Amino acid sequence: IESTLNEIEDEDGLARKAADAGIKRYVRYDGKEKREKLAQFLYRKGYSWDTIKEVLDELIPHK
């Protein structure tokens, strides 16, 4: 069980790092469009939708 939890935490951390790097590409976009672009970027990197949603909620909160 602990191994699985560590893998999930590792995936979240890696997704956050990727999002931090990727968000620089989408500076010109606002709100919803920025969330969509960054979600697509992370999805192409292979992250799950659950992980992507968590990361986006931290970085770009809904208004």
Summary of the structure (lengths in Angstrom):
residues: 63
radius of gyration: 12.0
end to end distance: 36.1
largest distance: 42.0
contacts: 158
relative contact order: 0.18
helix: 79%
strand: 0%
